[in-house]
Amino acid sequence: MLIKSSKKEAVGKNIATEMKAGKPQKQAVAIALSTQREARKAKLGALLEKHMKSGEEKGEKKKESKKTEMSEM
């Protein structure tokens, strides 16, 4: 089982895991780096999604405060 992480230690362990499974070194490195790349993309996607949600919430709060201000006039 490969470790889905962007850390260097995880890449090293993944290389070792793949080589123990009988893969040539170059292929093991390629697989480990690909796994690291996927983990980074997933992490970045999660952060981006979180950021977008917080931006939407701020936008809704601004709209609500403007409505309140307008109704008070």
Buried (B, 14 or more C-beta within 10 A) or exposed (E): EBBEBBEEEBBEBBBEBBBEEEBEEEEBBBBBEEBBEEBEEEEEEEEEEEEEEEEEEEEEEEEEEEEEEEEEE
